[in-house]
Amino acid sequence: MNGRVVNVGLCGFGVVGQGVVDHLERKREMLRDQLGVEVVVARVAVRNPSKSRDIAIDVARVTDDALSVAVDPELDIVCELMGGTDKAREVTLEALKAGKIVVTANKALLCDHGKELLAVAQEFGGHLLFEASVAGGIPVIKAIREGLVVNEFSSIRGILNGTCNYILTRMTNEGASYQDILVEAKELGYAEADESLDVDGIDAAHKAVVLAYLAYGKWVDFDAVRLQGIKEVRQEDIRYAKDNGYSVKLIAMVDREREGSALRVSVLPTLMPKETPLGSVDGVFNAVSIQGDVVGETVYIGPGAGRDATASAVISDVVDAVKLLILGGPEGRFPFLDPAPRNGKRIEVARADEIESRYYVRLVVRDQPGVMAEIASILASHSVSLASVNQKEVGEDAERVSLIITTHATTEAAVSEAVAELGELAAVEERPFLMPIGDAS
């Protein structure tokens, strides 16, 4: 490479982009000592150049044309920090076609277009790095790609959305309702004005798709992710969990038990044993548990979002990009490095009748003779075996009771069909709530 300067361009200068510039400037000397080069943010693309921002930047480096940054021949690295998928895809494709190293924190972009982007990177001699796309400041992607490279993975389980974990933690600690805590979470900045990406599990599902690719080489269609958010979690569920040694967590799971078995990808509220690492992580923190055949279980816990955590992960990729440039061939080029195993095409996504777990079911029913017998009969007709039943009155209405049922191990197909049939009973007054029960392993 020419000289001792590596020029970086940012497409997007919101919270994360400003954090990247701030910390690159603060750590300029440290990075120079480690890398032997100067890392400089040479250009920044913004939607509104006149907008006031917390981090000042020379106006001569600012533009509202992100595509001009993507193809600028003076830039070595392009960071896509725009959010969304349409414009971000266009910018990322153009940068990769120009043979550049692209760093992105955009999990939705990767989920929807990752396969295409990596193919273009390979074709044109570019590179796509995305450590910041999953779990923010936790280096889980680097762990899978590098630290655990010799391992085959039986499961990856994670708390991948800090907003959901914050809400569930406060529901547990304070006894308040989901809706009340959501209002406060928005006021405190832990939840967006439109909270649906977080609380509906969509954000975590995007990340689960990325993890499935990294661990197994399989791009799983987003629609194939078994997805349920936390909106229907109630204090009855929280109390049952506390009384029985569990906590309710939104768990992303990427699971393949053995060679030849199908791949399960899900994001679901789950009863997690409190003594497990994932069961004990509270607040806005993320956590990821990875089970490898060589190392066993490794666990990673830390901040999953926010300016500094995400900026840290972006800069980690920038540093890796600098190392690639330094180690490139005579023309400064470097071979495309596929970040995932190559056998993904042969892996099938699990069907509902291939997924087994124990399950938790909450029903609100009229307290009248024969109801429990009818419920037990329906469960038995689907080969769902009862493990326990708890009954409590709902509020001050003695004629309505909450039934909490746990099952022995059964298939997702069987329990889902049984619960759907239960929901049609005249005595069942609210939509049944279903979630898996995690194990301690």
Residue pairs with C-beta under 8 A, 6 or more apart in sequence:
1 76
1 325
1 326
1 328
1 332
2 332
4 36
4 37
4 38
5 37
5 38
5 40
6 37
6 38
6 39
6 40
6 76
6 77
6 322
6 325
7 40
7 42
7 43
7 74
7 75
7 76
7 77
8 24
8 39
8 40
8 41
8 42
8 75
8 76
8 77
8 78
8 79
8 318
9 41
9 42
9 43
9 44
9 45
9 69
9 70
9 72
9 75
9 77
9 78
9 79
10 17
10 20
10 21
10 41
10 43
10 44
10 45
10 69
10 78
10 79
10 81
11 45
11 66
11 69
11 70
11 78
11 79
11 80
11 81
11 82
11 88
11 91
12 45
12 46
12 66
12 79
12 80
12 81
12 82
12 83
13 21
13 44
13 45
13 46
13 53
13 57
13 62
13 81
14 81
14 83
15 306
15 307
16 81
16 105
16 132
16 307
16 310
16 311
16 314
17 44
17 79
17 81
18 53
18 54
18 55
18 307
19 307
19 308
19 310
19 311
20 41
20 79
20 81
20 311
20 314
20 315
20 318
21 41
21 44
21 55
21 57
22 55
22 311
23 308
23 311
23 312
23 315
24 31
24 39
24 41
24 315
24 318
27 315
28 38
28 39
31 39
31 319
32 38
32 39
34 319
35 319
35 322
35 323
35 326
36 326
37 322
37 326
39 318
39 319
39 322
41 57
41 61
42 61
42 74
42 75
43 61
43 62
43 63
43 69
43 72
43 75
44 57
44 61
44 62
44 63
44 69
45 62
45 63
45 64
45 65
45 66
45 68
45 69
46 62
46 63
46 64
47 64
48 64
49 59
49 62
49 63
49 64
63 69
66 82
66 87
66 91
67 90
67 91
67 94
69 75
69 78
69 91
70 78
70 91
70 92
70 94
70 95
70 98
70 100
71 94
71 95
71 98
73 98
75 100
76 100
76 101
76 321
76 322
76 325
77 100
77 101
77 102
77 103
77 318
77 321
77 322
77 325
78 91
78 92
78 95
78 100
78 101
78 102
78 103
79 102
79 103
79 104
79 314
79 318
80 88
80 91
80 92
80 95
80 102
80 103
80 104
80 105
80 106
80 109
81 104
81 105
81 106
81 314
82 88
82 91
82 106
83 106
83 108
84 106
84 108
84 109
85 106
85 108
85 109
85 112
85 113
88 104
88 106
88 109
89 109
89 112
89 113
89 117
92 102
92 104
92 109
92 113
92 117
92 128
93 116
93 117
93 120
95 102
95 126
96 102
96 117
96 120
96 121
96 124
96 126
96 128
97 120
97 124
97 126
98 124
98 126
99 124
99 125
99 126
99 333
100 126
100 127
101 126
101 127
101 128
101 129
101 321
101 324
101 325
102 121
102 126
102 127
102 128
102 129
103 129
103 130
103 132
103 314
103 317
103 318
103 321
104 110
104 128
104 129
104 130
104 132
104 133
105 130
105 132
105 133
105 310
105 313
105 314
106 130
106 133
107 130
107 133
107 134
107 203
107 206
107 207
107 209
107 210
108 206
109 117
110 117
110 130
110 133
110 206
110 209
110 210
111 205
111 206
111 209
111 210
111 222
112 222
114 209
114 210
114 213
114 219
115 219
117 128
118 128
118 338
118 339
120 126
121 127
121 128
121 336
122 336
122 338
125 333
125 334
125 336
126 336
127 321
127 324
127 334
127 336
127 337
129 317
129 320
129 321
130 141
130 210
130 317
131 139
131 141
131 142
131 313
131 314
131 316
131 317
131 320
132 310
132 313
132 314
132 316
132 317
133 141
133 207
133 210
134 140
134 141
134 160
134 207
134 210
134 211
135 158
135 160
135 207
135 286
135 288
135 300
135 302
135 304
136 162
136 286
136 302
136 303
136 304
136 305
136 306
136 309
136 310
136 312
136 313
137 302
137 303
137 304
137 306
137 308
137 309
137 310
137 312
137 313
138 286
138 287
138 288
138 300
138 301
138 302
138 303
138 304
139 300
139 313
139 316
140 158
140 211
140 288
140 290
140 300
141 210
141 214
142 316
143 290
143 298
143 300
144 153
144 156
144 211
144 214
144 215
144 290
145 214
145 339
148 290
148 292
148 294
148 295
148 298
150 294
151 292
151 293
151 294
151 295
152 259
152 292
152 293
152 294
153 215
153 216
153 254
153 256
153 290
153 291
153 292
153 293
154 255
154 256
154 257
154 258
154 291
154 292
154 293
155 253
155 254
155 255
155 256
155 257
155 289
155 290
155 291
156 211
156 215
156 253
156 254
156 255
156 288
156 289
156 290
156 291
157 251
157 252
157 253
157 254
157 255
157 278
157 288
157 289
157 438
158 204
158 207
158 208
158 211
158 251
158 252
158 278
158 286
158 287
158 288
158 289
159 165
159 249
159 250
159 251
159 252
159 278
159 281
159 285
159 286
159 287
159 288
159 304
160 203
160 204
160 207
160 208
160 252
160 267
160 286
160 288
160 304
161 198
161 201
161 203
161 204
161 250
161 286
161 304
162 190
162 283
162 284
162 285
162 286
162 303
162 304
162 305
163 185
163 190
163 191
163 192
163 195
163 198
163 199
163 284
163 305
164 198
164 199
164 201
164 204
164 229
164 230
164 250
165 249
165 250
165 281
165 282
165 283
165 284
165 285
165 286
166 185
166 190
166 283
166 284
167 178
167 181
167 182
167 185
167 191
167 199
167 230
168 230
168 233
168 238
168 247
168 248
168 249
168 250
169 282
169 283
170 176
170 181
170 184
171 177
171 178
171 181
171 233
171 235
171 238
171 248
172 238
172 241
172 242
172 247
172 248
172 282
173 282
174 181
175 235
175 238
177 234
177 235
178 230
178 231
178 233
178 234
182 191
182 195
182 199
185 191
185 195
186 192
186 193
186 195
190 284
191 198
191 199
192 198
196 202
197 203
199 229
199 230
199 231
200 227
200 229
200 231
201 227
201 228
201 229
201 230
201 250
201 267
201 268
202 227
202 229
204 250
204 252
204 267
205 222
205 225
205 227
205 252
205 267
206 222
207 252
208 220
208 225
208 252
208 253
208 254
208 265
208 266
208 267
209 219
209 220
209 222
209 225
209 265
211 252
211 254
212 218
212 219
212 220
212 254
212 263
212 265
213 219
213 220
213 340
213 344
214 339
214 340
215 254
215 340
215 341
216 254
216 256
216 263
216 340
216 341
216 343
216 344
216 347
217 340
217 341
217 342
217 343
217 344
217 345
217 347
218 263
218 344
218 345
218 347
218 349
219 344
220 263
220 265
220 349
221 349
224 265
224 349
225 265
225 266
225 267
226 264
226 265
226 266
226 267
226 268
226 352
226 355
226 412
227 266
227 267
227 268
228 267
228 268
228 269
228 435
229 250
229 269
230 250
230 269
232 269
232 431
232 433
233 248
233 269
233 433
234 362
234 433
236 362
236 392
236 402
236 404
237 248
237 269
237 360
237 362
237 433
237 435
238 248
240 246
240 360
240 390
240 404
241 247
241 248
241 271
245 273
245 274
245 275
246 271
246 272
246 273
246 274
246 279
246 437
247 271
247 272
247 274
247 279
247 280
248 269
248 270
248 271
248 272
248 435
249 269
249 270
249 272
249 278
249 279
249 281
250 267
250 268
250 269
250 270
251 267
251 268
251 269
251 270
251 272
251 278
251 438
252 266
252 267
253 264
253 265
253 266
253 267
253 268
254 263
254 264
254 265
255 263
255 264
255 265
256 262
256 263
256 264
256 347
261 350
262 347
262 348
262 349
262 350
262 351
262 354
263 347
263 348
263 349
263 350
264 349
264 350
264 354
264 355
265 349
268 435
268 436
269 435
270 435
270 436
270 437
270 438
271 360
271 435
271 436
271 437
271 438
272 278
272 279
272 438
273 279
273 438
273 439
273 440
274 280
275 440
276 289
276 438
276 440
277 287
277 289
277 299
277 301
278 287
278 289
278 438
279 438
281 287
281 301
284 303
284 304
284 305
284 306
285 301
285 302
285 303
285 304
286 301
286 302
286 303
286 304
286 305
287 299
287 300
287 301
288 299
288 300
288 301
289 297
289 298
289 299
290 297
290 298
290 299
290 300
291 297
292 298
302 309
303 309
324 334
325 332
325 334
327 334
328 334
351 413
352 411
352 412
352 413
352 416
353 411
353 412
353 413
353 414
354 411
355 411
355 412
355 413
356 409
356 410
356 411
356 412
357 409
357 410
357 412
357 436
357 437
358 387
358 406
358 407
358 408
358 409
358 410
358 436
358 437
358 439
359 384
359 406
359 407
359 410
359 415
359 434
359 435
359 436
359 437
360 404
360 405
360 406
360 407
360 434
360 435
360 436
360 437
361 403
361 404
361 405
361 406
361 407
361 415
361 419
361 422
361 432
361 433
361 434
362 402
362 403
362 404
362 405
362 432
362 433
362 434
363 375
363 402
363 403
363 405
363 422
363 428
363 430
363 432
364 394
364 400
364 401
364 402
364 403
364 428
364 429
364 430
365 371
365 375
365 400
365 401
365 403
365 425
365 427
365 428
365 429
366 399
366 400
366 427
366 429
367 393
367 398
367 399
367 400
367 401
368 399
368 427
371 425
371 427
372 389
372 403
374 425
374 427
375 403
375 405
375 422
375 425
376 386
378 418
378 421
378 422
378 425
379 385
379 386
379 405
379 407
379 418
379 422
381 418
382 414
382 415
382 417
382 418
382 421
383 410
383 414
384 407
384 410
384 414
384 415
384 418
385 407
385 408
385 410
386 405
386 406
386 407
386 408
387 406
387 407
387 408
388 405
388 406
389 403
389 404
389 405
390 403
390 404
390 405
391 401
391 402
391 403
391 404
392 401
392 402
392 404
393 400
393 401
393 402
394 400
394 401
394 402
400 429
406 437
407 415
415 434
416 434
419 432
419 434
422 428
422 432
423 431
423 432
